[in-house]
Structure formats: structure tokens, C-alpha cells
Amino acid sequence: MDILFAILLLSGIGIIAAVLLTVSSIFFAVKEDERAVAIRDCLPGANCGACGYSGCDGYAKALSEGTETRTNLCIPGGDGTAKAIADTMGVEAEDVVEKVAYVACNGKCDVVKKKFDYVGQKSCRTADIAYNGDRSCMYACLGYGDCVNTCPTNAIRVEDGVARVDPRKCIGCGICTRTCPHGLFHLINDTSRVVVECSSHDTGAVTRKNCTNGCIACRKCEKTCPHDAIHVIDNLAVIDYSKCTGCGACVAVCPVHCIHEGNFICGAHF
């Protein structure tokens, strides 16, 4: 009888708890905006934040609330996602400006010296805690692959000690830009043709001592550019992509070859 009583008691408690949970789910349920749900279904689910919101749910919510949020902010989804969102909202579709990432460092193993032999967890963030890492250039890629581990499309690999992006796989989510402790990843339009593969703000003499591929702020690129699209700012060449035509004049005159020309759309590596 004692065993039977215990079984009945537990069963009764279970039934009462189930009823209470069911009632609670009905009366305290948070109603979802059907429009937001429909928009959310159009998004790829990367939750990368490239749209400027916390994730796909945040972007869908902003769109459903009728704010000034544009329908073409999902870079990973591209034009297809933008059109699906526009169709759901009953508005005209806008083109997406596709973006890809590149690494602003050309400090390969044979051109950058090491300050010490790092022994520890193979992580850029961990290695960076020790005097900005083991490379003599404090701006250099550490090459331990934090970016590789976080890229959702396997578009990044470490080659000769430096991270490299495969533009054919890159979806422009920007996760790598927030992962690298030295901020070496940059997103640019996939129509861009020229990039500066250096991030050093040291003087030319110091940069040259630490890395033979680094920008030495000689200003030859600045003087040669026919469109006034590149300037040396804080000892580093910086491209103004609103003026750059991709003519390659700066590439030809750079004495250390830290300015590279390529084609993101065709999948050519810089």
C-alpha cells in the first residue's frame, strides 16, 4: 500500500504540474509578430551582426516594426535574401553591396623576426597577452588561427604564418574582424581591386627593422596616384575607396610591395 500511495502521489503531482504549465503557457505566452517571423525565415541564420543588429532576430524585428531599416543589410544573404525580404514586406527590393574580408598583413615567416619562442595555448588572443605576441612587429598576424576557428564558411587559412582569406568562400559576415586581437581583418566591397597589406603605424625605420614587407611611409604611392585616392596617415598608406579606380599605379611604385592588386569577384587572392 505504501508503494501504491507513493506512485499515486507522484502521478498526481505530475498531472497538476502539467496542467499549471499548460495554463501558464497560454496566459503568459509572448505573442510573436507574424511578420517578423516571416522575415526571419528569409534570413540565412548566420547571426553575424553584419547588418548592424544583434543577429537575425534583431534585424527581422527592426524590419517588422516599420522603422527606416533597409532591406538590403544582410550581406551574407546577398541579393536573394534582400529580394525575399522585400517580397515579404511588399516593398521594392534593393541591391546588396557584397563585401569580402582581407588581411592587412604580409608578414610571412621569412620576413618578420620573432621576439621569443612562444610556448602556450595556440590562440592569437592568448599569445597576444604576452607583449602583443611573439612577432617583432606588434601589429603582425600571430598565425595561431583564431579566425580560422570562427569563420562559418571555412574561408580562412593560415599560410606561411599569416591568415589568408579565400574570397570565393567569404560571405562578408565580419566575424573575423571581431576575432583578430590585432584588428587585421577589414571588410571592403568585392568590387575593390587594391589593398594595403600592412597595419604598422611605426616609423619607416622601425617597420623596416621588424618586417621587410611593411609600409615604410615613403609616400611614393601618394605622389603617384592620379586620383588622390591614397595617403600616408600615421605612417601607413590608406586607400580612399570612394576615389580609387583600381588603376594599380600605387602597386607598381611601392618599394616594399605591401600594396597588392587582385580581383575579389573572380576569386583571385591578393
N, C-alpha and C positions, 0 to 999 in steps of 0.2 A: 504493500500500500504506500509506503514511504517513497518508493521509486516512482510509482504511478503519479503520486501527488506532485513530485518534483517535475516530472515530464509535463503534466498539465499546467503547472505554474509557469514554467519557462515558455510553453507554447502560447499561453495567454498573454504573457509579457511581449512576446514576439508579434502577436496579432495586434495588440494595442499600439506598439511602436510603429508597425507598418501603417496602421490607419492614421496615426498622428503625422507621420512623414508624408503620406499622400495628401492629407488635408493641408499641411504646411506648404507643399509644393504648388498647390492650387492657389491658395490665398496670398502667399508671399513670393510668387514667381515674378521675375523681372521680364516684362514683355519685350521681345526683340523687335526692332524695326524691320519689317519685312523687306523694305527697300535696301537697308544696309546689308541684310543677309544676302540679297540677290547680287549686290555689288561685290560683296566679299567673295562670292562664288566665282566672280570673274577674275579675281586676283590670283597670282601664282603661289602665294603662301610662303614666300621667302622670308617675310618678316625682317627684312634687312634695314629698313628705315631710310632707304634711298629717296623715298617720296617726301621725306621731311616729317613723317609721323612716326609714332612708336612702333607701328607694324601694320600689317594688312587690315586688322580690325579697326585701328585708329583712322586709317585712310578712308575705309569704307564708311565709317561713322561720320567723318567730316563731309564726305560727299553727299550722304543721305540727308544731312541737316540743312542742305541748301545754302552752304556758305559759298565763298568765292573760290573754293578749292577747284583746281583744274583737273580734268580727266586724264591728262597725259603725263602724270608724275611717276607712274610705275615704270622705271627704266628696265628692270629685268623682264617685265611682261611685254614690253615693246608696243608696236602699233596695234597688234592683235588684241592685247588687253585693253588698250585705250578705246578701241572701237567697241569692244564688248561692253565696257562701262558706259560709253556714250549711248549705245543702243538701249541699255537697261534704263538709263535716265531720260531717254528721249531727247537727247541733245546732239549737236553736230560733233563728230569725232575730231580730235586734234592729234597731230603727228607727235610722236615721242622723239626727243633728241637723244639718240642712243649714246651711251658713254662706255668707255673702257678704262681700265686701270693700267698704269705703267709704273715702273720702279725708278725713282730718281737717284740711282746709284750705279756706278760702273766699276766699283772697287773689287775687282776679281782677286782671287787668291794670290796671283803673281804680281799685283800692283799695290797692294795695301799691306803694310807691315803690321805685326802683332805686338801688343804691349806686354802680354804674358800668355801663358798657356792656361786656358780656362778649363777647369775640371768641375763639373757640376751638372745639374739638370739641363738637358738640351732644349732650352727655351730662350728665345730672344729677351723676353721680359725679365726672366731670372738672371740671365747673363748681364743685362743692362744695369742691374743694381750695382754690380762691381765696376765702378769707374766708367760707366757708359759702354761696357763691353770690352772685349779683348782686342778690338781693332785700334790701330793708332789714330785713325780718323774717328772722331767722336760722333760723326754723322753717318757713318758707314752701315751698310746692311750687315747684320751679325750672322745671317745664314743658318739659323737654327730651326727655321720653318714654322714659326707660329702662324704665319699667313697661310702656309700650305695646309695646316691642320684645320683652319677655319673656313677656307674657301669652299662654298657649297657646290661648285661645279668642277673641282679639280683643275682649275685654270692656272694654278701657280706651281712652280717647281723651283728648287734651289739648284743653280747651275754654276759651277766654279766658284762657289762661296757666296753667290748673290741670287736673290729671288728674281725670277723672271715670270712674266705673265703671257699666257697664250691667248691672244685676242679672239681667236676662234671659239674659245670656251667661255671667255669672260662675259658676264651678263651685266656688269656695271652696278652691282649691288652696293659696293663701297664698304663691305665688311672688312676687307684688308686694310683700308685706310684708317680704321679704328683699332686695328690689331697691332700694327707695327709700332714698337716703342719709339722709333726714330722718325716716324711720320714720313716714310719714304714713298708710300703709295699715293698716287694722285689720279683723280678721275678727270678725263678730258673727253670732248666729243670725238666720236670714232672717225670723223672726217679730218681730224688733225693729222699733220704729216711730219711735224718736227717736235722733238722733246729734248730737254736738257737732262742728261742722266748724271746729275750731281746735286747734292744738297748742302755742301760745305759752305759755311759763312766765314771760314778762316781767311786770313790774308793769302795772297797767291803763294808766297814763300812757304808758309806753314802747310798749306794744302799740298803743294808740290812735294814737300818732305814726307807727308803722310801717304799720299796716293798720286801716282804718276798719271792717273786718268781724271783727276779732279779739276774743276774750273779754277783758273788762276786769275780771274778778273782782269784779263788783258784788254778787254773791250774791243777786240777785233771784230767780233760778231756785231756789236752795237754800231760800229763805224761802217760796216759793210752792208747791213740790212737796208734794202731800198724802200722799205715800208715803215721804218721806225717801229718795228714790232718786237725788238729785243733790247733789253737794257740790263746793265750790271747794277744790281741792287744789293747792298750789304755784301759785297764780294762774290756775288753769284749771278750768273746770267739768268734772266727771267723773260719768258715769252708772253707777249700780249696776243692771245689767240683771236681777239677781235680784229687785229690788224694783219696777223700772219697769213701769208698766201701759200706757204709751203714751198717757196722757190728754192730753198736749200743753200742760199748764199752763205748763211752763217755756218752751216755744216762744213762747207768747203774751207773756210778760213780758220776754224777752231784748231789751235796748235796741239791741244791735248785730246782732241776727238771725244769730247764729252757731250757734244750736240749730235744727235742722231736723227736720221731721216728714215721713215718707214711708211707703212700703209696698214692701218688697223682694219679697214673694211676687208681687204684681201687676205688678212691674217698674217701679214708679214711682221716679223719680230723687229723691234728696234734694237 
